[in-house]
């Protein structure tokens, strides 16, 4: 098995795995339960998507395929092999163009992830200074990347590890926030408004402001103007005592309408098979074509 290939790749950060500097906790696929290491500790993942211009792909393109060929000496890479990149001009699993996303068009997007914390640097005063803040998704970076092929592990597919070891900040870019927009959630069309709803905020009538009692004070209903409250008359001893109030029979308890079942994170989620990546064409002679 190959020891891997380490190269330098320049590109732009277009997505992150949690926080760039602190990563995110990993969970088991399907159950969302914590994924533990051999010591029983929950594992972390660090990483990002690196958009590399297609005009500067020669070195990384060759490195990806040469590593894959260590598992397939006949240079026939199977379609299920995880090459760990996406075509920024292709189509996502929802049928939408990747080019609609910031920084994707005209680029190859490398999925660079690792279980080890990544070292980040900024060049200042003639030296590279290690930093733990100041880089965001959307910035331009130089990445030391180790590429290593691996066979199928358990029920996983064979593929490539793209492990980022160190990152150097090159320059700042427009921040990319990878959350769905309002149009993606609700659609761009105007919503259907219920007939009972008002298009403007409802303001209470003037002169009828409600009085809010102080904490601990009883709520007193407002008196109507022009009507005196009834005068309390003391009860005479000669007056008959009213009969005791008969208790009211308890009303039967009506069972509430059953709603949807409560979400249980321990139960497995629906398992949707991901689409198989497209096999890269191989030019005569065994080497894949280099994008121009």
C-alpha positions in Angstrom: 0.0 0.0 0.0 1.2 3.5 -0.8 2.6 5.8 1.9 0.7 8.6 0.3 1.6 11.8 -1.6 2.0 15.2 0.0 1.6 18.3 -2.2 0.8 22.0 -1.8 -2.5 23.2 -3.2 -3.9 26.7 -3.4 -7.6 27.5 -3.4 -10.5 29.0 -1.6 -12.4 27.7 1.4 -16.0 27.2 0.3 -17.4 25.1 3.2 -16.1 24.0 6.6 -16.6 21.0 8.8 -17.8 22.8 11.9 -15.5 25.5 13.1 -12.2 25.8 11.2 -10.1 25.8 14.3 -12.0 23.5 16.7 -13.7 21.1 14.3 -17.0 19.3 15.0 -17.9 16.1 16.9 -18.5 13.0 14.8 -21.6 10.8 14.9 -22.4 7.4 13.5 -24.2 7.5 10.1 -27.9 6.6 10.5 -28.1 6.6 14.3 -26.5 10.0 15.0 -25.0 8.5 18.1 -21.4 9.6 19.1 -18.6 8.0 17.1 -16.0 6.8 19.6 -12.3 6.1 19.2 -10.5 3.1 20.7 -10.2 5.1 24.0 -13.9 5.5 24.2 -13.8 9.3 23.5 -16.0 10.9 20.9 -14.1 11.6 17.7 -13.7 15.0 16.0 -13.5 16.0 12.4 -11.6 19.0 11.1 -11.7 20.1 7.5 -13.1 22.2 4.6 -14.0 22.2 1.0 -11.1 23.6 -1.1 -12.1 25.1 -4.5 -9.1 24.8 -6.9 -9.3 26.6 -10.2 -9.6 24.2 -13.1 -6.8 26.1 -14.8 -4.4 25.0 -12.1 -5.3 21.4 -11.7 -2.4 19.5 -13.3 -0.4 18.6 -10.2 -3.4 17.7 -7.9 -5.2 15.9 -10.7 -2.2 13.6 -11.4 -1.6 13.1 -7.6 -5.3 12.0 -7.1 -5.1 9.4 -9.9 -1.6 8.1 -9.2 -2.7 7.3 -5.6 -5.9 5.6 -6.9 -3.8 3.5 -9.3 -1.9 2.0 -6.3 -5.1 0.0 -5.6 -5.9 -0.5 -9.3 -2.6 -1.2 -11.2 -4.7 -1.8 -14.4 -5.7 1.9 -14.1 -9.4 1.1 -14.3 -10.9 3.0 -11.4 -14.4 1.6 -10.5 -17.3 4.0 -10.4 -17.9 3.5 -6.6 -14.4 4.7 -5.8 -14.5 7.9 -3.6 -12.3 10.4 -5.3 -13.3 13.1 -2.8 -13.9 15.9 -5.2 -16.8 17.5 -7.0 -17.1 19.3 -10.3 -18.0 22.9 -9.5 -19.8 23.1 -12.9 -21.7 19.9 -12.3 -25.1 19.1 -10.7 -25.8 18.3 -7.1 -28.0 15.5 -5.7 -31.1 17.8 -5.8 -30.6 18.5 -9.5 -29.3 22.0 -8.9 -26.1 23.4 -10.5 -23.2 23.7 -8.2 -22.3 26.9 -10.0 -25.2 28.6 -8.2 -23.0 28.3 -5.0 -20.4 31.0 -4.2 -16.9 30.0 -5.4 -17.9 26.8 -7.2 -18.1 27.7 -10.9 -14.9 26.9 -12.8 -13.4 25.0 -9.9 -12.8 21.5 -8.6 -14.0 21.2 -4.9 -11.7 18.9 -2.8 -13.2 17.5 0.4 -10.2 17.9 2.8 -10.9 16.3 6.2 -8.9 14.8 9.0 -9.4 13.5 12.6 -6.3 15.6 13.7 -6.4 19.3 14.4 -5.0 21.4 11.6 -2.2 24.0 12.0 -3.0 27.4 10.6 -0.5 30.1 9.8 -0.3 33.7 8.6 2.8 35.2 7.1 3.9 38.4 9.0 7.1 40.3 9.2 9.0 37.7 7.1 7.8 34.6 9.1 4.9 32.3 9.3 3.1 32.8 12.6 0.8 30.1 13.9 -2.7 31.5 14.6 -6.0 30.1 16.1 -8.4 32.7 14.6 -8.7 35.1 11.7 -9.5 32.7 8.8 -13.1 32.3 7.7 -14.9 30.4 5.0 -14.4 32.3 1.8 -10.8 33.2 2.3 -7.9 32.1 0.0 -5.3 29.7 1.4 -2.3 27.5 0.7 -2.8 23.9 1.9 -0.3 21.1 2.6 -2.4 18.1 1.6 -1.6 14.4 2.0 -3.4 12.2 -0.5 -3.6 8.4 0.3 -5.7 5.6 -1.2 -7.5 3.2 1.0 -9.4 -0.1 0.3 -13.0 -0.7 1.4 -13.2 -0.6 5.2 -16.1 -2.5 6.8 -19.2 -1.5 4.8 -17.5 1.7 3.4 -16.3 2.2 -0.1 -12.7 2.3 -1.2 -11.4 5.8 -1.9 -8.9 8.5 -1.1 -8.0 10.3 2.1 -7.4 14.0 1.5 -5.8 15.0 4.8 -5.0 18.7 5.3 -1.9 19.0 7.6 -1.4 22.8 7.6 -3.0 25.9 6.1 -1.5 29.2 5.3 -3.7 32.3 4.8 -3.0 34.0 1.4 -5.8 36.6 1.4 -9.3 37.4 2.4 -12.5 36.8 0.4 -16.2 37.4 0.6 -17.5 35.3 3.6 -19.4 32.2 2.6 -22.2 31.2 5.0 -23.4 27.7 4.2 -27.0 27.8 5.4 -30.1 27.6 3.2 -31.6 31.0 2.2 -35.2 31.9 2.8 -36.0 31.3 -0.9 -34.5 27.8 -0.6 -36.7 27.0 2.4 -39.9 28.7 1.4 -39.6 29.3 -2.3 -39.4 32.6 -4.2 -43.1 32.9 -4.9 -45.3 35.1 -2.6 -47.0 33.1 0.1 -50.7 32.5 0.3 -52.0 34.6 3.2 -55.1 33.5 5.3 -58.1 35.7 4.8 -58.3 36.4 8.5 -54.7 37.8 8.6 -53.9 41.5 8.4 -51.2 42.8 6.1 -50.3 45.4 8.7 -49.8 45.3 12.5 -53.0 45.6 14.5 -52.9 48.7 16.8 -55.4 48.8 19.8 -58.0 51.6 19.7 -57.0 55.0 21.2 -58.3 55.6 24.8 -58.6 52.0 25.7 -55.2 51.2 26.9 -55.0 48.2 29.1 -53.7 48.6 32.6 -51.1 46.1 33.7 -51.2 45.4 37.5 -48.0 45.5 39.5 -46.4 42.2 40.5 -48.4 40.5 43.3 -51.5 42.8 42.8 -54.9 41.3 41.8 -56.3 41.9 38.4 -59.3 44.3 38.6 -61.8 44.5 35.8 -62.2 48.1 34.5 -65.4 49.9 35.5 -67.8 51.1 32.8 -68.1 54.9 32.6 -71.4 56.2 33.9 -72.4 53.1 35.8 -71.8 52.9 39.5 -70.7 49.6 41.0 -73.2 47.8 43.2 -73.2 48.8 46.9 -72.5 45.9 49.3 -75.3 45.5 51.8 -74.5 43.8 55.0 -76.4 40.5 55.5 -79.0 40.6 58.3 -79.2 37.9 60.8 -82.9 37.4 60.0 -82.1 36.7 56.4 -82.2 33.1 55.5 -78.9 31.4 54.9 -78.5 30.4 51.3 -78.4 26.6 50.7 -75.0 25.1 50.3 -73.7 24.9 46.8 -74.0 21.5 45.3 -70.8 20.1 44.0 -70.6 19.8 40.2 -70.1 16.4 38.8 -66.6 16.0 37.3 -66.5 16.2 33.5 -65.1 13.2 31.7 -61.5 13.7 30.6 -61.2 13.8 26.8 -58.1 12.2 25.5 -56.1 14.5 23.4 -55.7 13.9 19.7 -52.6 11.8 19.0 -49.9 13.9 17.4 -46.7 12.8 15.6 -44.4 10.5 17.5 -41.7 12.2 19.5 -38.3 12.3 17.8 -35.8 9.8 19.3 -32.2 10.5 18.4 -31.3 6.9 19.3 -33.5 5.5 16.5 -32.0 5.1 13.1 -32.8 7.7 10.5 -34.0 6.7 7.0 -31.0 5.4 5.0 -30.7 6.9 1.6 -28.1 5.4 -0.7 -25.9 8.2 -2.1 -25.4 8.5 -5.8 -22.3 6.8 -7.1 -19.6 9.2 -8.3 -19.0 9.5 -12.0 -16.0 7.5 -13.1 -13.3 9.7 -14.6 -12.4 8.9 -18.3 -9.0 7.4 -18.9 -7.1 8.5 -22.0 -5.3 5.9 -24.1 -2.1 5.0 -22.4 -3.7 4.8 -18.9 -3.4 8.4 -17.7 -6.6 10.4 -17.2 -7.0 13.5 -19.4 -5.8 16.7 -17.8 -8.5 19.5 -17.7 -7.5 22.4 -19.8 
